[in-house]
Amino acid sequence: MSEQPPTIATSSELKRRVRFGAGVTAAAQLLGQLVQVGILWLLYRLLTPADFGLFWMVVPFLLLLRNFSTLGLNIGAVQQQQLDGEQLSTLFWCTAAAGLAVSLVTAALAPALAWFYQSQVVFSVTLVMSLHALVVALGAQHQALLERELRLASLAGVRIAAQLVGGAAAILAALNGKGVWSLVLGWYFEAALLTALCWWLAAWRPTSRVSLSAARGLLRFGGYYTAASLFFVLAQNLDKILVGWWLGPVAAGYYSQAFNWMMKPVYLVTTPLASALLPALARAAHDRALYSEVLIAFTRLVGMILIPAGIGLAITAPEVMLVLGGPQWAPAGDLLRWLALAIVVQGFINSAGSIWSSVGKSDRLLIASLVMTVALTMAYGLGLFVGNYFHQPLTGLAASYAAAMWILFGPYMAACLHSAGVDVRDWFQSLWPILLAAAAMGAVVMALRTALLHIMALPPAAILAIEVPAGVAVFALCAWCQVTWAIGQLRRVGN
């Protein structure tokens, strides 16, 4: 395969490639999320909240350590304008070595985690899951090459295939009474198949030609990116660590699943778009007007989905969790109501890393991530303190997370846009009509829910079946100009 990125000669060609790639992968991401919903619907009925809690007491530590397994070199491979074979091989072997080191460190930390949580099961789960970092690292560069070449439809296809196989493995294990090990097995199957399929698709193979000097710039970029990602992952997972340590696996199960459902619409939208965003912005970095146009279009597309989704889910969360998991998962619905408010801003904050990376300013990303980590840590402490005072520590934690994300949103995005040379006022103004329409939708859905729940006393599934279409219709009417613009973008993808 060619070791150079594909040539995109004109701005119109770049925009066409971005629209097509983002459109196809958005459809694939939607399918993937539907697959995940089906898998979790079954697993919620086969496993207990404590099983999920034990799994998610370990996962935050694995995610923290896994940052070091790629060293940010996969992002550097996408961001760079030119890469030769020697650089690619150097990046691969550095990533593989880092993945092996992280796996060994994870295994060595298993006794410490067992002591921290006072659980022998945590020791066993950590030990078995330690090799996951190596499996991911072996496929990281090949995934990056597919993104670099904007082969986003192919990448989305292999991700769905991996999800299906991993989910099937977890369900079969759960049917055989394996408890938390069902989730561990599913995680491994998904990661291993994704790595294998990316190797097959990318067709590139590493050689023994390695030169650290040739990749010094990428290693420096990757170092900043890794440190920034470490702080960001810490900020996003410290709350789950605290819940598992203080309140135990059942509470960790409720909180982790509420948090994951909050993040699902964020990933649904930002994953396919961000896969196109970073390579597109990196190629457009020489043209400020084109760069701003691509970024603001991305912003509008993200806002069109996530802003109404966040407001709508905050209203309907109790019914959502009852339909998904049944009565045993009802406590997670109360937490999801608070966490869902963060969806409105979460997608933009998550995408800021792509913006900073596209202009090669991973050092600024590191500083911003450090500030966010400190702010969220303070918010978690305050939320737990206030929540515990009212005998609702989980609710206090969820509310503090949502409030902190809203407070950080403005200055965080302003700093990011300023670094990229994008007009901050234009960017925020592109969201204002969407926010107003979503607020109107929220008022209608809230009134409708009150009538359906307290006057008509309908079951949760029936309430959702009425609320969701009504909310979509109200938002579409209130944001008609934005909707017609989005439809135009989709038609251009289809053409």
Secondary structure per residue as TSV (DSSP state, phi and psi in degrees):
chain	resnum	aa	ss	phi	psi
A	1	M	-	360.0	159.0
A	2	S	-	-69.8	139.7
A	3	E	S	-97.3	6.2
A	4	Q	S	-105.4	150.4
A	5	P	-	-67.0	153.1
A	6	P	-	-62.4	146.1
A	7	T	-	-80.8	126.4
A	8	I	-	-119.9	99.6
A	9	A	-	-76.7	-34.3
A	10	T	S	-125.8	162.7
A	11	S	H	-66.0	-35.4
A	12	S	H	-65.5	-37.8
A	13	E	H	-66.6	-41.3
A	14	L	H	-60.8	-47.4
A	15	K	H	-64.5	-36.2
A	16	R	H	-64.0	-44.3
A	17	R	H	-63.4	-41.0
A	18	V	H	-65.2	-46.1
A	19	R	H	-60.9	-45.5
A	20	F	H	-65.0	-49.0
A	21	G	H	-62.2	-44.3
A	22	A	H	-66.7	-39.4
A	23	G	H	-65.3	-46.8
A	24	V	H	-65.1	-45.0
A	25	T	H	-72.2	-26.7
A	26	A	H	-64.3	-42.4
A	27	A	H	-63.2	-42.6
A	28	A	H	-66.5	-37.7
A	29	Q	H	-65.4	-38.7
A	30	L	H	-61.6	-44.6
A	31	L	H	-61.6	-42.1
A	32	G	H	-62.3	-39.8
A	33	Q	H	-68.0	-36.8
A	34	L	H	-63.9	-38.7
A	35	V	H	-61.5	-44.6
A	36	Q	H	-63.1	-39.4
A	37	V	H	-60.6	-45.1
A	38	G	H	-62.5	-41.6
A	39	I	H	-63.4	-47.2
A	40	L	H	-67.9	-34.3
A	41	W	H	-56.8	-41.1
A	42	L	H	-73.0	-45.0
A	43	L	H	-65.5	-33.9
A	44	Y	H	-61.6	-27.0
A	45	R	H	-92.8	-14.7
A	46	L	H	-100.2	-24.8
A	47	L	S	-118.1	168.4
A	48	T	-	-103.8	161.7
A	49	P	H	-55.5	-32.5
A	50	A	H	-65.9	-35.6
A	51	D	H	-61.9	-47.5
A	52	F	H	-64.2	-37.3
A	53	G	H	-64.1	-44.3
A	54	L	H	-60.3	-42.3
A	55	F	H	-61.7	-45.6
A	56	W	H	-83.1	-4.0
A	57	M	H	-76.1	-26.5
A	58	V	H	-92.8	-39.7
A	59	V	H	-55.7	-42.7
A	60	P	H	-55.7	-40.1
A	61	F	H	-67.0	-38.2
A	62	L	H	-65.1	-39.7
A	63	L	H	-65.8	-38.2
A	64	L	H	-61.8	-48.8
A	65	L	H	-69.8	-31.2
A	66	R	H	-66.3	-20.0
A	67	N	H	-56.1	-33.7
A	68	F	H	-81.2	-9.5
A	69	S	H	-78.3	-21.0
A	70	T	H	-111.3	-15.2
A	71	L	T	57.3	18.4
A	72	G	T	70.2	8.2
A	73	L	H	-73.6	-26.3
A	74	N	H	-65.9	-37.2
A	75	I	H	-69.4	-40.7
A	76	G	H	-60.4	-36.5
A	77	A	H	-65.6	-33.9
A	78	V	H	-74.6	-40.1
A	79	Q	H	-72.5	-31.1
A	80	Q	-	-69.4	140.4
A	81	Q	S	-70.8	-39.6
A	82	Q	-	-130.8	138.1
A	83	L	-	-140.3	135.9
A	84	D	-	-107.6	174.5
A	85	G	H	-61.4	-37.6
A	86	E	H	-65.3	-42.1
A	87	Q	H	-63.9	-43.7
A	88	L	H	-60.4	-45.2
A	89	S	H	-64.9	-39.5
A	90	T	H	-61.7	-44.3
A	91	L	H	-62.5	-41.5
A	92	F	H	-62.7	-49.2
A	93	W	H	-69.1	-32.9
A	94	C	H	-64.4	-42.8
A	95	T	H	-65.2	-43.0
A	96	A	H	-62.8	-43.4
A	97	A	H	-63.4	-41.2
A	98	A	H	-64.7	-40.1
A	99	G	H	-62.0	-41.6
A	100	L	H	-64.3	-43.0
A	101	A	H	-62.1	-42.3
A	102	V	H	-65.0	-38.8
A	103	S	H	-62.1	-42.5
A	104	L	H	-66.2	-41.7
A	105	V	H	-64.2	-41.7
A	106	T	H	-59.7	-45.4
A	107	A	H	-61.8	-39.4
A	108	A	H	-67.5	-27.3
A	109	L	H	-84.8	-6.3
A	110	A	H	-54.9	-44.7
A	111	P	H	-62.3	-36.7
A	112	A	H	-66.2	-40.3
A	113	L	H	-67.3	-38.7
A	114	A	H	-61.5	-39.5
A	115	W	H	-68.1	-41.9
A	116	F	H	-59.8	-44.6
A	117	Y	H	-93.4	-5.9
A	118	Q	T	55.3	50.6
A	119	S	-	-146.4	121.6
A	120	Q	H	-71.1	-29.1
A	121	V	H	-62.8	-37.0
A	122	V	H	-60.2	-38.3
A	123	F	H	-59.2	-49.0
A	124	S	H	-65.2	-43.8
A	125	V	H	-63.4	-44.4
A	126	T	H	-61.8	-43.9
A	127	L	H	-61.8	-45.7
A	128	V	H	-68.4	-36.5
A	129	M	H	-82.8	-1.5
A	130	S	T	-63.6	-30.9
A	131	L	T	-76.8	-7.5
A	132	H	H	-59.1	-37.6
A	133	A	H	-61.5	-39.5
A	134	L	H	-67.0	-41.7
A	135	V	H	-60.5	-43.7
A	136	V	H	-66.5	-43.2
A	137	A	H	-62.1	-36.1
A	138	L	H	-66.5	-21.0
A	139	G	H	-107.4	-2.4
A	140	A	H	-63.5	-45.4
A	141	Q	H	-68.4	-34.7
A	142	H	H	-69.7	-37.1
A	143	Q	H	-63.1	-41.0
A	144	A	H	-62.7	-38.2
A	145	L	H	-65.1	-39.5
A	146	L	H	-64.6	-40.3
A	147	E	H	-66.7	-41.3
A	148	R	H	-59.3	-38.7
A	149	E	T	-86.9	5.5
A	150	L	T	57.6	34.4
A	151	R	-	-88.6	59.3
A	152	L	H	-76.1	-31.0
A	153	A	H	-65.8	-43.0
A	154	S	H	-63.1	-42.7
A	155	L	H	-64.2	-40.3
A	156	A	H	-64.0	-38.2
A	157	G	H	-62.3	-43.6
A	158	V	H	-71.0	-30.1
A	159	R	H	-65.9	-40.8
A	160	I	H	-65.1	-43.1
A	161	A	H	-59.6	-42.4
A	162	A	H	-65.5	-39.3
A	163	Q	H	-61.7	-43.3
A	164	L	H	-62.3	-46.0
A	165	V	H	-67.0	-44.8
A	166	G	H	-62.3	-42.3
A	167	G	H	-64.7	-41.6
A	168	A	H	-62.7	-40.9
A	169	A	H	-63.0	-42.6
A	170	A	H	-64.7	-42.2
A	171	I	H	-65.8	-44.1
A	172	L	H	-61.0	-41.4
A	173	A	H	-66.4	-40.0
A	174	A	H	-65.0	-38.1
A	175	L	H	-62.4	-26.3
A	176	N	T	-94.8	14.5
A	177	G	T	74.1	30.8
A	178	K	-	-86.7	-4.2
A	179	G	T	59.4	-131.4
A	180	V	H	-61.1	-26.4
A	181	W	H	-67.1	-20.9
A	182	S	H	-61.1	-43.9
A	183	L	H	-67.9	-38.7
A	184	V	H	-62.8	-46.2
A	185	L	H	-62.3	-43.8
A	186	G	H	-61.3	-39.8
A	187	W	H	-61.1	-43.5
A	188	Y	H	-67.1	-46.4
A	189	F	H	-60.6	-42.5
A	190	E	H	-63.9	-46.6
A	191	A	H	-65.9	-42.3
A	192	A	H	-66.1	-43.3
A	193	L	H	-68.7	-38.6
A	194	L	H	-61.2	-44.3
A	195	T	H	-61.9	-45.9
A	196	A	H	-63.0	-43.0
A	197	L	H	-70.1	-34.9
A	198	C	H	-66.7	-37.8
A	199	W	H	-60.3	-43.6
A	200	W	H	-66.0	-42.1
A	201	L	H	-72.5	-42.9
A	202	A	H	-69.4	-30.8
A	203	A	-	68.4	-13.8
A	204	W	-	-78.7	142.1
A	205	R	-	-126.6	138.0
A	206	P	-	-69.6	151.5
A	207	T	-	-115.2	179.7
A	208	S	S	-84.4	-0.6
A	209	R	-	-76.2	107.0
A	210	V	-	-128.3	133.5
A	211	S	-	-144.9	107.6
A	212	L	T	-64.6	-32.0
A	213	S	T	-66.6	-35.4
A	214	A	T	-68.7	-25.7
A	215	A	T	-110.5	18.2
A	216	R	H	-59.7	-42.1
A	217	G	H	-63.3	-40.8
A	218	L	H	-67.3	-37.5
A	219	L	H	-64.5	-38.4
A	220	R	H	-66.1	-46.2
A	221	F	H	-58.9	-46.0
A	222	G	H	-63.2	-33.5
A	223	G	H	-63.9	-46.2
A	224	Y	H	-61.6	-44.9
A	225	Y	H	-64.7	-40.7
A	226	T	H	-62.3	-44.5
A	227	A	H	-63.0	-42.4
A	228	A	H	-63.5	-43.2
A	229	S	H	-64.1	-36.7
A	230	L	H	-60.3	-47.0
A	231	F	H	-64.8	-40.0
A	232	F	H	-66.5	-44.5
A	233	V	H	-65.2	-37.9
A	234	L	H	-60.8	-45.0
A	235	A	H	-62.1	-36.2
A	236	Q	H	-81.6	-12.8
A	237	N	H	-123.1	-10.0
A	238	L	H	-60.5	-35.0
A	239	D	H	-62.5	-40.2
A	240	K	H	-68.6	-37.2
A	241	I	H	-62.4	-44.7
A	242	L	H	-63.4	-40.8
A	243	V	H	-63.7	-45.9
A	244	G	H	-62.9	-39.9
A	245	W	H	-70.5	-42.0
A	246	W	H	-88.7	-41.1
A	247	L	H	-111.4	-9.7
A	248	G	-	94.0	178.1
A	249	P	H	-68.0	-33.9
A	250	V	H	-65.0	-48.9
A	251	A	H	-62.0	-39.1
A	252	A	H	-62.7	-36.1
A	253	G	H	-64.4	-46.4
A	254	Y	H	-61.6	-49.1
A	255	Y	H	-68.0	-44.1
A	256	S	H	-63.2	-39.6
A	257	Q	H	-73.5	-36.4
A	258	A	H	-61.5	-43.1
A	259	F	H	-64.7	-42.0
A	260	N	H	-64.7	-38.0
A	261	W	H	-70.9	-30.3
A	262	M	H	-62.7	-39.5
A	263	M	H	-79.9	-17.5
A	264	K	H	-59.7	-49.7
A	265	P	H	-63.2	-31.0
A	266	V	H	-63.5	-49.0
A	267	Y	H	-67.0	-36.2
A	268	L	H	-56.6	-40.0
A	269	V	H	-89.2	-48.5
A	270	T	H	-78.2	-28.4
A	271	T	H	-62.2	-52.6
A	272	P	H	-67.8	-38.4
A	273	L	H	-71.0	-40.3
A	274	A	H	-67.6	-29.8
A	275	S	H	-61.4	-33.1
A	276	A	H	-88.3	-27.7
A	277	L	H	-66.1	-50.3
A	278	L	H	-61.0	-51.8
A	279	P	H	-63.6	-34.6
A	280	A	H	-68.0	-46.3
A	281	L	H	-65.3	-38.0
A	282	A	H	-62.1	-38.9
A	283	R	H	-73.6	-27.0
A	284	A	H	-94.7	4.2
A	285	A	T	-60.7	-23.9
A	286	H	T	-79.5	-12.5
A	287	D	-	-123.3	101.6
A	288	R	H	-61.3	-39.8
A	289	A	H	-65.8	-45.0
A	290	L	H	-64.7	-41.5
A	291	Y	H	-58.4	-49.4
A	292	S	H	-63.9	-38.7
A	293	E	H	-63.3	-46.0
A	294	V	H	-63.4	-43.5
A	295	L	H	-67.6	-43.2
A	296	I	H	-69.3	-34.4
A	297	A	H	-63.0	-42.5
A	298	F	H	-60.2	-43.6
A	299	T	H	-60.5	-45.0
A	300	R	H	-65.0	-41.0
A	301	L	H	-63.9	-43.9
A	302	V	H	-63.3	-46.6
A	303	G	H	-63.4	-36.0
A	304	M	H	-59.4	-27.7
A	305	I	H	-103.1	-48.1
A	306	L	H	-75.6	-35.1
A	307	I	H	-64.7	-52.6
A	308	P	H	-66.8	-31.8
A	309	A	H	-63.8	-42.2
A	310	G	H	-64.2	-46.1
A	311	I	H	-66.7	-42.3
A	312	G	H	-64.7	-43.1
A	313	L	H	-68.5	-32.9
A	314	A	H	-61.7	-28.9
A	315	I	H	-85.3	-38.4
A	316	T	H	-100.5	4.0
A	317	A	H	-53.2	-43.7
A	318	P	H	-58.8	-42.3
A	319	E	H	-67.8	-37.4
A	320	V	H	-59.3	-49.0
A	321	M	H	-70.1	-32.9
A	322	L	H	-66.5	-40.4
A	323	V	H	-69.2	-39.7
A	324	L	H	-72.7	-45.5
A	325	G	H	-119.9	-8.9
A	326	G	-	84.8	-177.5
A	327	P	G	-58.8	-30.9
A	328	Q	G	-66.4	-16.8
A	329	W	G	-104.3	10.6
A	330	A	H	-56.8	-40.7
A	331	P	H	-58.9	-29.4
A	332	A	H	-68.0	-28.6
A	333	G	H	-64.3	-38.9
A	334	D	H	-64.8	-36.3
A	335	L	H	-71.1	-38.2
A	336	L	H	-63.9	-29.9
A	337	R	H	-59.1	-40.6
A	338	W	H	-76.3	-46.6
A	339	L	H	-63.5	-32.9
A	340	A	G	-60.8	-26.5
A	341	L	G	-61.7	-25.8
A	342	A	G	-73.6	-19.1
A	343	I	H	-57.5	-35.7
A	344	V	H	-55.0	-35.2
A	345	V	H	-113.2	-16.2
A	346	Q	H	-61.2	-41.3
A	347	G	H	-61.8	-38.8
A	348	F	H	-69.8	-41.0
A	349	I	H	-64.2	-42.5
A	350	N	H	-62.5	-34.3
A	351	S	H	-80.1	-12.1
A	352	A	H	-61.0	-31.3
A	353	G	H	-59.9	-38.3
A	354	S	H	-65.9	-35.5
A	355	I	H	-68.0	-50.1
A	356	W	H	-60.6	-41.5
A	357	S	H	-66.3	-35.2
A	358	S	H	-65.3	-25.3
A	359	V	T	-105.3	13.4
A	360	G	T	70.4	24.2
A	361	K	-	-109.2	55.7
A	362	S	H	-68.3	-19.4
A	363	D	H	-67.1	-38.4
A	364	R	H	-66.1	-38.2
A	365	L	H	-61.2	-38.5
A	366	L	H	-61.8	-46.2
A	367	I	H	-63.0	-45.0
A	368	A	H	-63.2	-39.8
A	369	S	H	-65.9	-37.3
A	370	L	H	-64.0	-44.3
A	371	V	H	-60.9	-43.8
A	372	M	H	-63.8	-40.0
A	373	T	H	-62.6	-44.8
A	374	V	H	-62.8	-44.6
A	375	A	H	-64.6	-43.9
A	376	L	H	-68.9	-35.1
A	377	T	H	-61.3	-43.7
A	378	M	H	-63.5	-39.6
A	379	A	H	-64.7	-41.0
A	380	Y	H	-61.1	-45.3
A	381	G	H	-60.6	-45.0
A	382	L	H	-65.0	-42.9
A	383	G	H	-63.2	-42.3
A	384	L	H	-67.3	-38.9
A	385	F	H	-64.4	-50.2
A	386	V	H	-67.4	-43.4
A	387	G	H	-62.5	-40.2
A	388	N	H	-66.4	-33.2
A	389	Y	H	-61.8	-36.7
A	390	F	T	-96.2	14.5
A	391	H	T	61.4	30.7
A	392	Q	-	-138.8	66.2
A	393	P	H	-62.6	-36.6
A	394	L	H	-67.0	-40.4
A	395	T	H	-64.2	-42.3
A	396	G	H	-60.9	-39.5
A	397	L	H	-67.0	-45.0
A	398	A	H	-63.4	-43.6
A	399	A	H	-65.4	-38.1
A	400	S	H	-67.5	-35.4
A	401	Y	H	-63.6	-48.6
A	402	A	H	-62.0	-44.0
A	403	A	H	-63.0	-42.4
A	404	A	H	-64.1	-40.5
A	405	M	H	-64.4	-39.0
A	406	W	H	-66.3	-41.0
A	407	I	H	-66.5	-38.7
A	408	L	H	-77.1	-23.3
A	409	F	H	-54.0	-52.0
A	410	G	H	-60.2	-60.0
A	411	P	H	-65.0	-33.9
A	412	Y	H	-63.5	-48.9
A	413	M	H	-71.2	-34.7
A	414	A	H	-61.8	-43.2
A	415	A	H	-63.8	-40.5
A	416	C	H	-64.5	-48.9
A	417	L	H	-65.1	-38.6
A	418	H	H	-62.0	-40.8
A	419	S	H	-63.3	-32.7
A	420	A	H	-89.1	-2.9
A	421	G	T	76.7	25.3
A	422	V	-	-101.6	138.6
A	423	D	-	-64.3	117.7
A	424	V	H	-65.1	-40.9
A	425	R	H	-64.4	-43.2
A	426	D	H	-60.3	-40.3
A	427	W	H	-64.7	-48.3
A	428	F	H	-68.6	-35.4
A	429	Q	H	-64.4	-27.7
A	430	S	T	-66.4	-19.5
A	431	L	T	-95.2	-18.9
A	432	W	H	-60.3	-47.8
A	433	P	H	-61.3	-34.7
A	434	I	H	-67.2	-41.7
A	435	L	H	-64.2	-41.2
A	436	L	H	-64.0	-43.5
A	437	A	H	-64.2	-39.9
A	438	A	H	-67.0	-35.8
A	439	A	H	-64.2	-41.9
A	440	A	H	-63.0	-42.2
A	441	M	H	-59.7	-43.8
A	442	G	H	-60.7	-40.3
A	443	A	H	-63.6	-41.9
A	444	V	H	-66.9	-45.7
A	445	V	H	-65.3	-37.6
A	446	M	H	-64.3	-43.4
A	447	A	H	-65.1	-40.5
A	448	L	H	-64.6	-42.0
A	449	R	H	-62.2	-41.4
A	450	T	H	-59.1	-42.9
A	451	A	I	-67.8	-44.1
A	452	L	I	-68.8	-36.3
A	453	L	I	-84.4	-45.8
A	454	H	I	-98.1	-24.0
A	455	I	I	-99.2	-49.3
A	456	M	S	-90.7	-17.9
A	457	A	-	54.0	45.9
A	458	L	-	-77.3	155.3
A	459	P	-	-70.2	161.7
A	460	P	H	-55.8	-43.1
A	461	A	H	-62.9	-40.4
A	462	A	H	-67.6	-38.6
A	463	I	H	-61.6	-46.1
A	464	L	H	-63.0	-39.7
A	465	A	H	-62.7	-24.8
A	466	I	H	-93.2	-43.3
A	467	E	H	-63.2	-46.2
A	468	V	H	-63.5	-52.3
A	469	P	H	-61.9	-36.4
A	470	A	H	-63.9	-43.5
A	471	G	H	-63.1	-42.4
A	472	V	H	-61.7	-43.4
A	473	A	H	-64.7	-44.4
A	474	V	H	-64.2	-43.8
A	475	F	H	-63.8	-42.2
A	476	A	H	-61.3	-39.6
A	477	L	H	-68.1	-42.3
A	478	C	H	-74.7	-24.4
A	479	A	T	-118.7	42.0
A	480	W	H	-61.2	-39.6
A	481	C	H	-62.8	-41.3
A	482	Q	H	-67.2	-37.9
A	483	V	H	-65.5	-44.5
A	484	T	H	-64.4	-36.0
A	485	W	H	-62.7	-45.0
A	486	A	H	-64.1	-39.9
A	487	I	H	-62.3	-39.1
A	488	G	H	-60.8	-40.6
A	489	Q	H	-63.5	-41.0
A	490	L	H	-66.6	-37.5
A	491	R	H	-64.4	-38.3
A	492	R	H	-65.7	-33.8
A	493	V	H	-64.3	-44.7
A	494	G	H	-63.1	-31.2
A	495	N	-	-81.0	360.0
